[in-house]
Amino acid sequence: GYRIAANLVINAAGLSAHLVARSLAGGHGGKIPDGTYVKGNYFALGRRPSFNHLVYPVPEPGGLGVHLTLDMAGSVRFGPDVEPVDEVGYAVDPTRATPFYAAIRRYWPGLRDGELEPSYCGLRPKTNGLQFGDFDILADQSGRLISLFGIESPGLTSALALSDRVVQLVRTTNFVLL
């Protein structure tokens, strides 16, 4: 293994943040939240859509519900679903289309059997099971280790606010930012 010495470590390792924190000496005094993964699968519509707008149903536990998005070419994708997984993997299981049909038909009854094709998936880090919750941002007592856990959607949208919070935490320790 490698040894690295640093005055300040900001652990923003996404899906691996909890693993990185556990590998650091004295990392958060054992108060590292359990990290789990949730896969969000997407299916594409195999024909030209009759939609020209996004559709967002009422959110479901662990996610936003199977919504309709349009890509830059005007193609339709549906997703994501919520699939708890133990390992990182990016294959979309075609059999997961069955619950998609039921979810989509709640707002588009005209969807025909066989029209959905596996598209892509993404992984989200979770620290509180399938429940929605705030991001976990922990600073150790010295303020020299700051870890960001469970930064899922809308993490990218929140990036500037998250960085402001990290800077606040660093400044409370009188650490000089250059």
C-alpha positions in Angstrom: 0.0 0.0 0.0 0.9 3.6 -0.3 1.4 6.2 2.4 0.4 9.7 1.8 0.9 12.6 4.2 -1.4 15.6 3.9 -2.4 18.6 6.0 -6.0 18.5 4.6 -7.9 15.7 3.0 -11.3 16.3 1.3 -12.9 12.9 0.5 -15.3 13.4 -2.3 -15.0 9.9 -3.8 -18.6 9.5 -4.7 -19.6 5.8 -4.7 -16.4 4.9 -2.8 -16.4 7.7 -0.2 -17.1 5.3 2.6 -14.3 3.0 1.5 -11.8 5.8 1.2 -12.8 7.1 4.7 -12.3 3.6 6.2 -8.9 3.4 4.7 -7.7 6.6 6.3 -6.0 6.5 9.7 -8.4 7.7 12.3 -11.0 8.5 9.7 -14.0 10.1 11.6 -13.5 8.0 14.7 -15.5 5.1 13.4 -18.5 7.2 12.7 -18.5 6.5 8.9 -22.1 5.9 7.6 -22.7 2.6 5.9 -22.5 3.0 2.2 -24.9 1.2 -0.1 -25.6 1.5 -3.8 -28.9 2.0 -5.7 -28.9 1.3 -9.4 -31.2 3.4 -11.6 -32.1 1.6 -14.8 -33.4 3.4 -17.9 -35.3 2.0 -20.9 -35.6 3.7 -24.3 -38.7 3.9 -26.5 -38.2 1.9 -29.7 -40.1 4.4 -31.9 -40.5 8.1 -32.4 -42.2 9.6 -29.4 -45.5 11.4 -29.3 -44.2 13.5 -26.5 -42.4 16.9 -26.7 -42.1 17.5 -22.9 -40.8 15.8 -19.8 -43.2 13.8 -17.5 -42.4 13.5 -13.8 -44.8 11.3 -11.7 -45.2 11.5 -8.0 -41.9 10.3 -6.4 -41.6 6.8 -4.9 -39.5 5.6 -2.0 -35.8 5.9 -2.9 -36.2 7.8 -6.1 -38.1 10.2 -8.3 -40.2 7.6 -10.0 -40.0 6.3 -13.5 -40.1 9.6 -15.4 -39.9 10.5 -19.1 -37.0 12.4 -20.4 -36.1 13.5 -23.9 -32.5 13.5 -25.1 -30.9 16.0 -27.5 -31.9 13.9 -30.5 -35.6 13.9 -29.3 -35.5 10.2 -28.3 -37.5 9.2 -25.2 -36.0 7.4 -22.2 -37.9 6.2 -19.1 -36.3 5.9 -15.7 -34.8 5.5 -13.3 -36.2 2.7 -11.2 -34.7 1.9 -7.8 -32.7 -1.3 -7.6 -30.6 -1.9 -4.5 -27.3 -3.6 -5.4 -24.3 -4.8 -3.5 -21.7 -4.3 -6.3 -20.9 -1.8 -9.0 -22.2 -2.9 -12.4 -23.7 -1.1 -15.3 -25.6 -3.7 -17.2 -29.4 -3.2 -17.6 -31.4 -6.4 -17.0 -34.0 -6.5 -19.8 -36.5 -8.3 -17.4 -36.7 -5.1 -15.3 -38.9 -3.7 -18.2 -42.0 -5.4 -16.7 -42.4 -3.0 -13.8 -41.5 -0.1 -16.2 -44.6 -0.9 -18.3 -46.9 -0.6 -15.3 -45.3 2.6 -14.0 -45.3 4.3 -17.5 -48.9 3.2 -18.2 -50.1 5.2 -15.2 -49.4 8.4 -17.2 -49.3 7.0 -20.7 -51.8 4.1 -21.2 -50.9 3.9 -25.0 -47.5 2.3 -24.4 -47.6 -1.1 -26.2 -45.9 -4.3 -25.1 -42.4 -4.8 -26.6 -41.7 -1.1 -27.2 -39.1 -0.7 -24.4 -35.4 -1.4 -25.0 -32.7 -1.5 -22.3 -30.8 1.8 -22.5 -28.4 2.6 -19.7 -28.1 2.8 -15.9 -26.4 4.9 -13.2 -25.5 4.2 -9.6 -26.3 6.4 -6.6 -24.6 6.2 -3.3 -27.0 6.0 -0.3 -26.3 6.4 3.4 -29.8 6.0 4.7 -31.3 3.0 2.9 -33.9 3.9 0.3 -35.1 6.9 2.2 -34.5 10.5 1.0 -32.2 12.4 3.3 -29.6 15.1 3.4 -26.1 14.5 2.2 -23.7 13.5 5.0 -20.8 15.8 5.3 -18.5 14.9 8.2 -15.4 16.7 9.5 -13.1 15.0 12.0 -12.2 16.8 15.2 -9.1 18.3 13.8 -10.9 19.5 10.7 -8.2 18.1 8.5 -10.4 15.3 7.1 -13.7 16.2 5.5 -15.8 13.5 3.8 -18.9 13.8 1.7 -21.2 10.8 1.8 -24.3 9.9 0.0 -24.0 12.6 -2.6 -26.6 11.4 -5.1 -28.9 13.3 -7.4 -29.0 16.3 -7.2 -25.3 16.2 -6.2 -24.1 17.9 -9.4 -26.7 20.6 -9.1 -25.6 21.1 -5.5 -21.9 21.1 -6.2 -21.4 24.8 -5.5 -23.4 24.7 -2.3 -21.5 21.6 -1.2 -18.1 23.3 -1.9 -19.2 26.3 0.1 -20.0 24.0 3.1 -16.6 22.3 2.8 -14.9 25.7 2.8 -16.9 26.7 5.9 -15.8 23.6 7.7 -12.1 24.2 6.7 -12.3 27.8 7.9 -13.7 26.8 11.3 -10.4 25.0 12.0 -8.4 28.2 11.1 -6.8 26.2 8.3 -5.4 28.7 5.7 -6.7 28.1 2.2 -4.3 29.4 -0.4 
